[in-house]
Amino acid sequence: MKTLKARHIVLLITLIILLDQALKFWVKLNYPPNQDTGITGLSWFKIYFIENPGMAWGWKFGNETGKMILTLFRLAAVIFGTWYIHHILQKKYHRGFIICVGLIYAGALGNLIDSMFYGVIFDKGLTFDPVTRDYMSYSGVARLSTDGYSSFLHGSVVDMLYFPIFKVHLPSWLPLVGGDSFEFFSPIFNIADASISTGVIALLLFQKRFFRKNEKQPVSGSGETSAKVSDNVQIL
């Protein structure tokens, strides 16, 4: 199999980061939060701008201290990921495995940029309220500013991709969930989240192929050889 070059994985990571950050900047600078914008003309594909102070898919991690710990953890993961990608390139791992690791790395770096810098370059964003012990949203559209809404390492991640493919009302006779509404697909995410998820799912699906061992031909212990002996060879 053809070896994956370092420049190829760098190009992949750079492309994902640029697309992720370009879309985040565009949404952040043009739309107020919590607004459903059907700009595509498709009912199942919408831009729904939200921010989250936690992990992928909106999972939170406590208060501002937890937020900082999460950001530092992301930073440590990206630093380790940089070394690991160099390592697997040097060891010539399966190119599919390297691409999956690159996708996960790019997604982690994309969300890390939000967490580290968005709090100091935008004038509006989620802020932690010590009274309610929760993050509070804002009104209006954010702008780039030297007076940020938070501090370094305390920025919130921008999400916007929303795919409500269908929504049904569950029958009342179903246990536990009867009478509730069910929507597929309800999470709101970004390109970085999608990159991470794609890399992880591909690793799970193709791990046997990525880590397949080379089969070695058995060596006979009898000293016999499979080479053909020609009748034209003269034995002295």
N, C-alpha and C positions, 0 to 999 in steps of 0.2 A: 504494500500500500504506500502511496506517495506520502512523504513526510510533510507535515504542516509547518510552514515557516513562521518565525516569530512575527514578521511584519504582517502576516495574514491575521493572526489573532489580535494584534494591536489595532489593525484596521477595523476588525469586527467590533471590538470594545469601543473604539473611538466613535464609530458610526452610531452605536446604540446610545452612548452618552449624549452625542449631539442631538439626535432625534428626541430623546427623553427631555433634555433641558430646553430645547427649542419649544416643544409643546407646553411644557410647564410655564415658561416665561410668557408665552402667548396667552394662555388661559389666565394666569395670575394677573396680567396687566390689562385684561380686557373684560373680565367677568367678575361679578360679585360672588361671594361664596354661596353654596347651597342653591344654585340656580340650575334648573333643567333646561338645557339648550339643545333642541333637536336640529342642529345645523346641517345634518346630513340628509334630511328628508326621509329618513328611515325610522320607523317607530321602535325598532329593536337596537338601534345604535345611536347613542346620545352622548353629549358632553355634559357632565354633571360635576361642576367644580366643588370639591370639598378639600379640606386639609386635615391631616391627622398628625398628632405629635408622637405617634408610636411606630410600630413596625408595619410591615406590608399588610395590605388588606384592612388597615384601620385598627389593628390591635394596639392597645395602649400599654404603657409601662409605668404606671404610677404618676407621681408629681414631677416637678422640675428636676429634682435630683435623679429620679428614675430616667427622665428624658436625657440628662447629660450622660448617665451611665450607659444608656442604650447607644448614644452617639459615639462614645468612646469605644464601645464594643464593636460597632460598625467600623470604626477607624482601624482598630486592631485586626479585624477580619480582612479588611482591604489590604493592609500591610502584609499580612500572612499570605493572602491571595496573590499578591505581586510576586512574592518569593516562590509560591507553589507553581504558578504558571511557568515561571522560568525553569523550575525543576523538571516539570513534566515535558517541557519542550526539549530540554537537554537530554532527557532519558528516552525521548522519542516514543511517548505513549501513543495509543490509538488516537487518530485525529478526531474521531467523534467524541471521545472523552475530553480532549483538550477544548473542543468547541463548547461542550456543555459547561465546563469549568469557566470558560471565558464569558458565557452568557450569565452565569451566576455572579461572577466578579463584576461585570458591567452593571448589572442591576443593583448590586450592593453599593457600588461607587456612585451610581446615579442618585440613589436616595440619601447617601451620605452627604453629597453636595448640598442637598436641601437642608439637612439637619445642621450642617456646619455653618452655612453662609446666608440662608434665606432670612434669618432673624435680623441680620445686620444690613441687608441691602434693600429690603422692602419696608415700607412704612406701616403696613397693616398685615396682620396674621393672627393666628391663634395665640392667646395669652392665658397663662394660668392664674385663676382666681383663688387665693388662699381661703376665702370665705366659703365658697361652694366646693372647694378642692376639686375643681374641674377646669377644663380649658374652655374659654369663651371665644365665640366667633366675632365677626365684625360686619359692618355694613359698608356698602360702597365698593369701589374698585381700588386695588392697591397700586402704588406707584414706587418706582425706584427712588431710594432716598438714603442719605448718609445717616439719618436718624432712624434706625431700625426699630421694629416692634419688639425685639427681644435682643438677646446677646449671642455671642459666638457659642456654637454647639447647641443652641436652643431653638433652632428653626423648625418649622413644621413641614412635613412632606406634602407636596401637591399631588392630588389624585383627580382624575377627570373622565376616564373611560368607563362607560356604563352601557351594558348590553342586556336590557330587559327583554329577552327573546319572547317569553310568554308569561302570563300571570293567570293563575286559576284559583278558584275558591274551593277549598277542600270540603268534602261532605261531612256533615255533623257526626255521622256514625263512626268515623275513624277515631281510634283511641289517641289520646294526648293532643293531637293536632287538628281534630275535627272542628270545623267552623272557621279555621284560620285561612289566610291567603298565602299562597305560595308563588314565589316569583323566581324564574330562572332566566337570566343569571343576575343575581342581585348585588354582588360586590362591586365597588367602584375602585378602580386601580389606575396605575400609570404604566408607561412603557418599561420602566425599570422593574416593576413587579412582574410584568409579563415575561421579561427576560429571565428573571430568577425562576419563575414557575416552569417555563419552557425547559431550562437547563436541568432542573431537578426531575421533572417528569421524564425527559429523554434519558437521563441517567438510570432511572428505575426501569424503564422499558428495555433499554439496550445494554444493560450492564454485563450480561453474559457475552455479548459480542465484543464489548470494549475490553474485557479482561480474559478473552479466550487465550489459552496457552497453546503455543506451537506444538504440534504433534511430531514426535521424533520417531524415526524408523527403528524398529527393534534390531538389535545386533545379535547375530547368532553366536552361540558359545562353542559351536563345533569346529570353528575355523574354516567352514565352507565359504566359498565365494560364489556370487551370482554371475560372475563374468563368464562369457562363453569362450571355450577353448577351441581354436581353429585347428582343423585337420592338417593345415599347411605348416603348422609350427613344428620344426624339427627338434627333437630332444637329443642333446649330445651326450 
